[in-house]
Amino acid sequence: MGSLADEIESYIKKALEQNKDGIVELQRNDLAIKFNCAPSQINYVLSTRFTVERGYLVESRRGGGGFVRIVKLSINEEADLYRLINENIGQMASQAVGEGLIARLVEEGFLTEREGLLMKAVIHRDVIQLELPHRDLIRASILRAMLLTLLRDEFQN
């Protein structure tokens, strides 16, 4: 398979898919035992792969094994989609925020895998060779323009 982080992410996503409500509650220590890793590695996966930009809400409680509730946020209508874009892409957008939003839109079926890969390539720091904060300013502008163009009604199936 892939890395340990990929395996943990996959396990959590499968658990979410199996629950019709899109909510799963896990014990951090149980996950650490299952994957033979430190709880901090579970925290790393939760904080990098289950973000709001990617469509997840993570509620956590320390102590007693570290209870974690993960909620899959869904986009139910066009207004949700445009609000999501406006909330996540302000004046500036980091590469991580941009990639997270793109990944979510691919996962939700609003973008194809190919569109997502193209968009990630265009907003990559190696392509936008400017110093911060200019790079994040340009990235936000490019990302917003690409998403709003791709999501226009005439381009939908």
C-alpha positions in Angstrom: 0.0 0.0 0.0 1.2 3.5 0.7 2.6 5.2 3.7 1.2 4.7 7.2 -0.6 8.0 7.0 -2.3 6.8 3.8 -3.4 3.6 5.5 -4.8 5.4 8.5 -6.6 7.9 6.3 -8.1 5.1 4.2 -9.3 3.2 7.3 -11.0 6.3 8.7 -12.6 7.1 5.3 -14.0 3.6 5.0 -15.4 3.9 8.5 -17.1 7.1 7.5 -18.5 5.5 4.3 -20.0 2.7 6.3 -21.9 5.1 8.6 -24.8 6.6 6.7 -24.7 9.7 8.9 -21.1 10.5 7.9 -20.0 10.5 11.5 -17.5 8.2 13.1 -16.2 8.1 16.7 -12.8 6.6 17.4 -10.4 6.1 20.2 -7.0 7.6 19.4 -5.2 4.9 21.4 -7.2 2.1 19.7 -6.1 3.5 16.3 -2.5 3.7 17.4 -2.6 0.1 18.6 -4.3 -1.1 15.4 -1.6 0.6 13.2 1.3 0.0 15.6 2.2 3.7 15.9 2.3 6.5 18.3 -0.9 8.5 19.0 0.9 11.5 17.7 0.9 9.9 14.2 -2.9 9.6 14.4 -3.0 13.3 15.4 -0.8 14.1 12.3 -3.2 12.3 10.0 -6.3 14.0 11.5 -4.7 17.5 11.4 -3.4 17.2 7.8 -5.9 15.0 6.0 -9.2 15.7 7.8 -9.4 19.4 7.6 -12.4 21.7 6.9 -11.0 22.4 3.4 -11.1 18.7 2.7 -14.6 18.5 4.0 -14.2 17.2 7.6 -14.9 18.4 11.1 -12.8 16.8 13.8 -13.8 17.1 17.4 -11.3 15.8 19.9 -11.1 15.2 23.6 -7.9 14.3 25.4 -7.6 11.8 28.2 -9.2 8.5 28.6 -7.8 7.2 25.4 -8.4 10.3 23.3 -11.9 10.3 21.9 -12.2 11.6 18.3 -15.3 12.3 16.4 -15.0 12.9 12.6 -17.9 14.4 10.7 -17.9 14.3 6.9 -19.3 17.6 5.7 -21.2 17.4 2.5 -22.0 20.0 -0.2 -25.8 19.8 -0.7 -26.4 22.5 -3.2 -24.8 25.1 -5.4 -25.0 27.8 -2.7 -23.0 25.6 -0.4 -20.3 25.2 -3.1 -19.9 28.9 -3.7 -19.9 29.6 0.1 -17.2 27.0 0.5 -15.1 28.6 -2.2 -15.5 32.1 -0.7 -14.8 30.9 2.8 -11.7 29.0 1.9 -10.2 31.3 -0.7 -9.9 34.8 0.7 -7.4 37.3 -0.4 -4.7 34.7 0.0 -4.5 30.9 -0.2 -1.7 28.7 0.9 -0.8 25.7 -1.2 -2.2 23.4 1.5 -5.5 25.2 1.6 -5.8 25.1 -2.2 -4.9 21.5 -2.5 -7.3 20.6 0.3 -10.2 22.4 -1.3 -9.4 20.8 -4.7 -9.2 17.3 -3.2 -12.6 17.8 -1.5 -14.2 19.0 -4.8 -12.8 15.9 -6.6 -14.0 13.6 -3.8 -17.5 15.2 -3.9 -17.6 14.8 -7.7 -17.6 18.5 -8.6 -14.2 18.2 -10.4 -12.8 15.3 -12.3 -9.5 13.7 -11.1 -7.8 15.2 -14.1 -9.1 18.7 -13.4 -8.0 18.3 -9.9 -4.5 17.3 -10.9 -4.2 20.2 -13.4 -5.4 22.7 -10.8 -2.9 21.4 -8.2 -0.1 21.7 -10.7 -1.0 25.3 -11.5 -1.2 26.4 -7.9 2.1 24.7 -6.8 4.8 26.8 -5.2 7.3 25.7 -7.9 5.0 27.2 -10.6 4.2 30.4 -8.9 7.7 31.5 -8.3 7.1 34.5 -6.1 8.0 35.4 -2.6 5.3 35.2 0.1 2.8 36.9 0.5 2.6 37.6 -3.2 2.6 33.9 -4.1 -0.5 33.3 -1.8 -2.2 36.3 -3.2 -1.7 35.2 -6.8 -2.6 31.6 -5.9 -6.0 32.7 -4.4 -6.8 34.7 -7.5 -5.9 31.8 -9.9 -7.7 29.2 -7.8 -10.9 31.2 -7.5 -10.9 31.9 -11.3 -10.3 28.3 -12.2 -13.0 27.0 -9.8 -15.7 29.5 -10.7 -15.1 28.8 -14.4 -15.1 25.0 -14.1 -18.2 25.1 -11.9 -20.3 27.3 -14.2 -23.5 25.6 -15.3 -22.6 25.3 -19.0 -19.6 23.2 -18.1 -21.5 20.7 -16.0 -22.7 17.4 -17.5 
